[in-house]
Amino acid sequence: MGEDILVELKGPHIVVLIALLKAKVLTHYEVRTLLGKGQPTSTRYSNSVLLKLMELGLVEEIRKKRVRLFILTERGREVARALAEAFSGL
């Protein structure tokens, strides 16, 4: 995992990556709920988190009609696995 990616990632990014690793696919609403700790957070905030992950090549968006789905890229899976392993001992 590149050091440049670690510098870019903050708590919300890590939460989404590890959740995607476990779930394989999340809807935009599920990401909003995850980031809002049970209550959906704003679309603007969740979009900014997801956009950063897509810019880093870690997450890919798939549109099915009006539903936005998010999955990990291969690079995203590698980063998410390393993060999950690093945080598993905490």
Beta strands, then each sheet from edge to edge (+ up, - down):
strand 1: 26-27
strand 2: 59-64
strand 3: 67-72
sheet 1: 1+ 3- 2+
end
